Amino acid sequence: MDDDFDVRGLHEQLSEERGAKGEAFDQRIALFTAVLATLAAVTSFLGGHTQNEALLHKNEAVLIKAQASDAWGYYQAEDLKRHIAQMEVDLAPPGVDAARMATQRADIARYKARGAALKREATALDARSAAADSDSDEALRPHTKLALAVTAIQVAIALASITALTGRRWLLWVAGTAALVGALLAGMAWF
């Protein structure tokens, strides 16, 4: 009963029609597609790596910026205390206890010194945050080209698959061109 009815798939029919020459062509396409898939996987990994590195630097920039913001807040508090102490000295009526005025002047000097140190710290933290932000931008720079490269390589894989199914050899040239564009974009991402 099984001998009476034979259902063949389109791929089998096309392979038989093309014969050994077509089979060798299909093998070359399969090898070409495997190489492209490997190139796409590596390029995709590199693109993901650039995103992760950029995110790490951006998180560092945000963390340092928060520390700088805290330092600026402490600086403003110290400067406000210095200003209030200075006003007490400047507005003190004649005959105020000299010891109290000496204490106020000592507080003014202490607030001024602490404020200067906090200002230096806040400024340094702002600079570190800006540097980390710049590192983030630099790490992300190749990502767009890598994403476009993966897209071009995926197009090449699709075109190679269509070539294998249809036997249209000219499509392989288009696939090769797309693969070349993808490889060039991947190379350009680092330069």
N, C-alpha and C positions, 0 to 999 in steps of 0.2 A: 504494500500500500504506500509506503514512503517513497518508493521508486517512481511512482506515477506523478508525483507533484513536487516540483523543485522551485523554491522561491529564492531568487538571487537579489542581493542588494545592489544599489546603483554603483557603489564603490567597487564591488567585485566585477560587475559588468564592465566598468570603465577600465579597470586594471587588466582584464583579459583582452580588451580591445587594444590597449596600448602595448601589451606584451612586455618582454624583458627590458626594452628600452624605456618604456614608461615606468617600470618598476624601479630602475636605477634613478630616474628623474625624481620619483616620489621619495626615494631614500635620501637624495641630496636635499630635497625640500625639508624632510624630517630633521636632518642634521642641521640645516640652516636655522630652522625653527628652534631647535634645542639650544643652539649657540645664542640666538636672540633672547630666548627665555632666561638664560644664565646672565647675559648682559643686563637685561631688564631687572633681574633680581638684585644684582650687585648695585646697579644705579639707584634702585628704589631704596636699598639699605643705606646707601650713602646720603640720599635725600632725607631719610628719616633721622640719620645721625646728625645731620646739620640742624634739623629742627630741634632735636633734643639738646644739642650743645647750645643753641641760641636760647632755648628756654631756661637752661641752667644759668647762663649769664644774666638773663633778664630777671630771674628770681633773685639772684645775688644783688643786682642793681636795686631792686625794690626793697630788699631787706636792709641794705646799707642806707638807702634813702630814708627808711623809717628810723634808723639809728641817728641819721643826721637831723631828722626832724625833732627827735627827742633832745639831741644836743642843743639845737637852736632854741627849743622851749626852755631848757635849763639856763641857757645863756640869757634869754629874755627875763627869766625870773631873777637871776643874779643882778642883771642891770637895773631891774625895777627896784630891788632891795637897795642897791647902791644909790639910785636916784632918790628914794624916800629918805635914806640916811643923810644924803647930801642936803635935802630940803630941810631936815630937822636942824642941821648945823647952820645952814644959811638963814633960817627963819627964827633961830633961837634968840629970845630976848636977852638984853644985857644982864649980866649977873647970874647966868645959868651955871650950874656946877661945872667946873673945869674938868673934873674927872669924867663926868658924863660926856662932855664934848670930846675928850680924848678917846673914849671908848667908841663914840660915833665915828670919829675920824679913822680909827683902826678898823672898824667895820667897813667903812667906805673903801679903804685900801684892800681889805680882804675880798670884798665883793668885786672890786675892779680886777684883781688878780685872777680870781676864779672865773669871772666873765671872760677875760682875755683867753684863758686856757680853754674854756668851753667854745669860744668863737673859733679858735684854731682847730679844735677837734671837729666841730661842725663843718668847717670849710674843707678839712681833709676828707671827711666822710662824703661830702658832696662831690669832691673830685673822684674819689673811689667809685661812687655810684655812677658817675658819668662815664668813667672808664669801663665799668662792667656793662653799661648800656651800649657803649661803642663796640665792645667785644661781642655782644649779642647780635648787633647789626652785621658785623663782619662774619660771624658764624652762619648767619642766615643768607648771606649774599649768594652763595651758589645754589640755594634751594630751588628757585624758580627754573633755572636752566636744567637742573636735574629732573624736576617734575616734567618739563617739556620733553626731555630726552626719553624718559620712561614712556610717555605718551607716543612719541614717534616710533619707538621700538615695538610697542604693543600694536600699533597700526601695521608695522612691517610683519609681525607675527600673523595678524589677521589676513593680510594680503597673501602671505605665503600659504596659509591654509586654504584660501580660496583658489590659489594657483594649483594646489594639489588636487582639489576637488574638481575643478573645471578643466585642467590641463592647458590653460591659457598661459603660455610661457612668458608673454610680455608682462603679465602681472608680477612675475618674479623680479623683473627690472624695477618696477615701481616699489616692490617690497624692499629690494636692495637699497634703493634711494632713500626710502623712509628710515631704514636701519642705519645708513650712513649719516643722515641728518641727526638721528638719535645719538650715535656715537660721537659726532662732532660737538653736539650740545653738551654731552657728558664731559668731554674733554675741556670745553670752554668754561665749564662751571668752576674749574680750579685755576683758571688763568685770568 
